[in-house]
Amino acid sequence: MSSPSSSHPPVPSTSSPAATPAQRPVRDPEKARAAVGRYRVMAWVTGVMLLVLCVEIVLKYVVKVGPDVQSWIGWIPQAHGFVYIVYLASVLDLWSKLRWGYGRLAAMVLGGVVPALSFFVERRVHADAVGRLGPATTLEP
């Protein structure tokens, strides 16, 4: 009798696995580079607004500032909400152009909710995007 180790060699699969998100081709690199720039700006604006919102919450609920100060800082939650919606639009734009997976989308969305996370996510996203797209070409006079 033959042992299992002396059986026939495995037959290679004829079907190729689906391309991973990092291997999917970018359809329009110039539009993707522009989307990276918009995302970077919105990530920083959203991160700063979220930190300002945290200060506002501390002043309002921990320090318990008076109504005169609350009238000065009352606009901050609405402003952060508006900025976060614009941030989400830039996230979806970049995510769809670079054809990343859903895990990256979730991390980018959470970047605008968790204080200071947007700065770290932006750095990682930018590095990955530059790795995929290559450095931008500049025209010299």
C-alpha positions in Angstrom: 0.0 0.0 0.0 1.2 3.5 -0.6 1.3 6.1 2.0 -0.5 9.5 1.7 2.9 11.2 1.2 3.6 9.2 -2.0 0.3 10.2 -3.7 0.2 12.4 -6.8 1.4 16.0 -6.5 -1.3 18.6 -6.0 -2.9 20.0 -9.1 -2.4 23.8 -9.4 -5.6 25.8 -9.4 -6.6 27.3 -12.7 -8.7 30.1 -11.1 -6.8 33.1 -10.0 -7.7 34.7 -6.6 -9.3 38.1 -6.7 -6.9 41.0 -6.6 -6.3 42.5 -3.2 -7.3 46.2 -2.7 -3.6 47.2 -3.0 -3.3 45.4 -6.3 -6.4 46.9 -8.0 -5.4 49.4 -10.6 -6.2 53.1 -10.0 -8.4 54.3 -12.9 -7.3 57.9 -12.9 -4.1 58.7 -10.9 -4.4 62.5 -11.3 -7.9 62.5 -9.8 -6.8 60.2 -7.0 -3.9 62.6 -6.2 -6.4 65.5 -6.0 -8.6 63.4 -3.7 -5.6 62.7 -1.5 -5.0 66.4 -1.1 -8.6 67.1 -0.3 -8.7 64.3 2.2 -5.5 65.5 3.9 -6.9 69.0 4.4 -10.2 67.7 5.7 -8.5 65.3 8.1 -6.6 68.1 9.7 -9.6 70.4 9.9 -11.7 67.7 11.3 -9.1 66.7 13.8 -8.6 70.3 15.0 -12.4 70.8 15.2 -12.8 67.6 17.2 -10.1 68.7 19.7 -11.9 72.1 20.0 -15.2 70.2 20.6 -13.5 68.2 23.4 -12.4 71.5 25.0 -16.0 72.8 24.7 -17.4 69.7 26.3 -14.9 70.0 29.2 -15.7 73.7 29.7 -19.5 73.0 29.6 -19.8 69.9 31.6 -16.7 69.7 33.8 -15.8 73.3 34.5 -19.5 74.3 34.3 -18.9 77.7 32.8 -21.7 80.2 33.0 -24.2 81.0 30.3 -22.2 83.9 29.0 -19.3 81.7 28.0 -21.7 79.0 26.8 -23.1 81.5 24.3 -19.6 82.0 23.0 -18.9 78.3 22.5 -22.3 77.1 21.6 -21.5 77.0 17.8 -18.8 74.5 18.1 -20.9 71.2 18.0 -22.7 72.3 14.9 -19.5 73.4 13.2 -17.9 70.1 13.9 -20.9 68.3 12.6 -20.8 70.2 9.3 -17.0 69.7 9.0 -17.4 66.0 9.7 -20.0 65.6 6.9 -17.5 67.3 4.5 -14.8 65.0 5.8 -16.9 62.0 5.1 -17.4 63.1 1.5 -13.7 63.4 1.1 -13.2 60.0 2.7 -15.7 58.4 0.3 -14.1 60.1 -2.7 -10.6 59.0 -1.9 -11.7 55.5 -0.8 -13.6 54.9 -4.1 -10.8 56.3 -6.3 -8.1 54.2 -4.7 -10.4 51.1 -4.5 -9.4 50.2 -0.9 -11.2 47.7 1.3 -13.9 48.2 3.9 -11.5 48.1 6.8 -9.7 51.1 5.5 -13.0 52.9 5.0 -14.0 52.1 8.7 -10.6 53.4 9.9 -10.9 56.6 7.9 -14.5 57.2 9.1 -13.5 56.7 12.7 -10.7 59.2 12.3 -13.2 62.0 12.5 -14.9 60.7 15.7 -12.0 59.7 18.0 -10.0 62.7 19.2 -6.6 63.0 17.6 -7.1 59.8 15.5 -7.5 61.7 12.3 -3.9 62.9 12.5 -2.5 59.3 12.7 -5.0 57.9 10.1 -4.1 60.8 7.7 -0.4 60.1 7.9 -1.0 56.3 7.2 -3.5 57.0 4.4 -1.2 59.5 2.8 1.8 57.1 2.9 -0.2 54.3 1.4 -1.6 56.5 -1.3 1.8 57.8 -2.3 3.0 54.2 -2.3 0.3 53.3 -4.7 0.3 56.4 -6.9 4.0 57.3 -6.7 5.2 60.8 -6.0 3.4 63.6 -7.9 5.3 64.8 -10.9 6.1 68.5 -10.9 6.6 70.6 -13.9 9.7 72.8 -13.7 10.0 76.0 -15.8 
